[in-house]
Amino acid sequence: MTPKTLTPAQVMQRAMLWNFVAAGAVAVIAGVIGGLVAGGTGALSGLIGAAIVAALTAITATSIRIAGRRATGPEHALVFVGLITGGWLLKLIVFIALALTLRGQAWIDPTVLFLTIIVGIVITLVIEVVIVARSRVLYVPDAP
């Protein structure tokens, strides 16, 4: 049996779903470990770190889905790249704004927050690589 061919939007939808499931799991695990290591501050930091990972992942997936809808055809490759780059720029701005806002807060444990973000991002990258590698997406549309 041959695997079903997916559209890029379906691949991103699948990646987004699994990334949110992973972010939920990271929130629970980081919240528990952070609570054991640093009390309530650590638990809250773990939850905030997982929420940051979910937000950054959502920005990426949303920008790719929007670019896929707006840029149809080979002549729109620059539009596609521009929208994806804009999404990455937005993600960078959001991350910097959150880092500056949360820096030095007494109710944040910086180590738990940092490790949660790093672990969450690595997990989402692995998920995306596995999903894209296992997905069958047509590179060339069917001939008329």
KAMO-V446298 format. One record per backbone hydrogen bond with DSSP energy under -0.5 kcal/mol. CO is the residue of the C=O (numbers start at 1). NH is the residue of the N-H. Records with the same first field share a line. If there is no record, write none. Layout:
CO->NH ; NH
This chain:
4->136
7->11
8->12
9->13
10->14
11->15
12->16
13->17
14->18
15->19
16->20
17->21
18->22
19->23
20->24
21->25
22->26
23->27
24->28
25->29
26->30
27->31
28->32
29->33
30->34
31->35
32->36
33->37
34->38
35->39
38->41 ; 42
39->43
40->44
41->45 ; 109
42->46
43->47
44->48
45->49
46->50
47->51
48->52
49->53
50->54
51->55
52->56
53->57
54->58
55->59
56->60
57->61
58->62
59->63
60->64
61->65
62->66
63->67
64->68
65->69
66->70
67->71
70->72
71->73
73->76
74->77
76->80
77->81
78->82
79->83
80->84
81->85
82->86
83->87
84->88
85->89
86->90
87->91
88->92
89->93
90->94
91->95
92->96
93->97
94->98
95->99
96->100
97->101
98->102
99->103
102->105
105->108
108->110
109->113
110->114
111->115
112->116
113->117
114->118
115->119
116->120
117->121
118->122
119->123
120->124
121->125
122->126
123->127
124->128
125->129
126->130
127->131
128->132
129->133
130->134
131->135
135->137
136->6
